[in-house]
């Protein structure tokens, strides 16, 4: 890798980290609702929010120990379905499982959303 590529990658990671930090301060209502329930080890896995991944993406909620990313998808994702699919494929290649929860599930049906997260945690924790 050339020094130019290295500097470019470092700059991109730094910019991504700054963007993630800004996103932590400007989270959506559904992200705040979910975070208040899953923070710490409330569901059996340690989650962090707005986490840079591989210098390429930012995951809404990431449990690194089991490689689970929980994404809360608002209305803007309805026009970005193809982009989300490509992103999820790349994340799977990196070893992550992506669980997408629509805002319409998180806000009015929080127990259902939490059950889906618990099921993903259980499945991933059981893997050898």
C-alpha positions in Angstrom: 0.0 0.0 0.0 1.4 3.4 -0.9 1.8 6.2 1.6 -0.9 8.1 -0.3 -3.4 5.2 0.1 -2.4 5.0 3.8 -3.0 8.7 4.4 -6.3 8.6 2.4 -7.5 5.7 4.5 -6.5 7.3 7.7 -8.3 10.5 6.7 -11.4 8.6 5.8 -11.5 6.7 9.1 -11.0 10.0 11.0 -13.8 11.6 9.0 -16.1 8.6 9.6 -15.3 8.7 13.4 -16.2 12.4 13.5 -19.4 11.7 11.6 -20.3 8.9 14.0 -19.7 11.1 17.0 -22.1 13.7 15.5 -24.7 11.1 14.8 -24.5 10.1 18.5 -25.5 13.6 19.5 -28.3 13.9 16.9 -30.0 10.5 17.2 -33.6 10.0 16.1 -36.4 9.4 18.5 -36.6 5.7 17.7 -32.8 5.4 18.2 -33.1 7.1 21.6 -36.0 4.8 22.6 -34.1 1.7 21.6 -30.8 2.8 23.1 -32.4 3.5 26.5 -33.5 -0.2 26.6 -30.5 -2.0 25.1 -27.6 0.1 26.6 -25.1 -1.8 28.6 -25.7 -5.5 28.8 -29.5 -5.2 29.3 -30.2 -7.9 26.6 -27.1 -10.0 27.4 -24.7 -8.4 24.8 -22.8 -5.2 25.2 -24.0 -2.6 22.6 -22.4 0.6 21.5 -24.1 3.1 19.3 -23.1 4.8 16.0 -19.9 2.7 15.6 -17.5 3.1 12.7 -16.9 -0.3 11.1 -13.9 -1.1 8.9 -13.5 2.5 8.0 -16.4 2.2 5.6 -19.7 2.2 7.5 -21.4 3.4 10.7 -23.6 0.9 12.5 -26.5 2.2 14.6 -26.0 -0.3 17.4 -23.1 -2.7 17.4 -22.5 -5.7 19.7 -18.8 -6.4 18.7 -18.4 -9.5 20.8 -21.0 -11.4 18.6 -20.7 -9.3 15.5 -24.3 -8.1 15.5 -25.3 -4.8 14.0 -28.8 -3.5 14.7 -30.0 -0.8 12.2 -33.1 1.3 12.8 -34.5 2.1 9.3 -36.6 5.2 8.9 -38.6 6.3 5.9 -35.4 7.3 3.9 -34.5 3.7 3.7 -37.5 2.9 1.5 -35.7 4.7 -1.4 -32.3 3.1 -0.5 -33.2 -0.6 -0.5 -30.6 -1.5 -3.1 -27.9 0.4 -1.3 -28.8 -1.2 2.0 -28.6 -4.6 0.4 -25.1 -3.9 -1.0 -24.0 -2.6 2.4 -25.3 -5.6 4.2 -23.5 -8.0 1.8 -20.2 -6.2 2.5 -20.8 -6.3 6.3 -21.6 -10.0 6.1 -18.3 -10.5 4.3 -16.7 -8.8 7.2 -18.3 -11.3 9.5 -21.3 -9.2 10.8 -24.9 -10.1 11.0 -27.2 -7.1 10.3 -30.7 -6.9 11.9 -32.8 -4.2 10.3 -35.7 -2.9 12.4 -38.2 -0.4 10.8 -39.0 2.7 12.8 -42.7 1.6 12.6 -41.7 -1.4 14.7 -39.4 0.2 17.2 -41.6 3.1 18.3 -45.1 1.6 18.7 -44.1 -2.1 19.2 -40.9 -1.9 21.2 -41.4 -5.3 22.8 -41.5 -7.0 19.4 -38.3 -5.2 18.3 -36.6 -6.3 21.5 -37.7 -9.9 21.0 -36.1 -9.8 17.5 -32.8 -8.5 19.0 -32.9 -11.1 21.7 -33.4 -13.9 19.1 -30.4 -12.6 17.1 -28.3 -12.4 20.2 -29.3 -16.0 21.2 -28.6 -17.3 17.7 -25.2 -15.6 17.5 -24.1 -16.5 21.0 -24.8 -20.2 20.3 -22.4 -20.2 17.3 -19.1 -22.0 18.0 
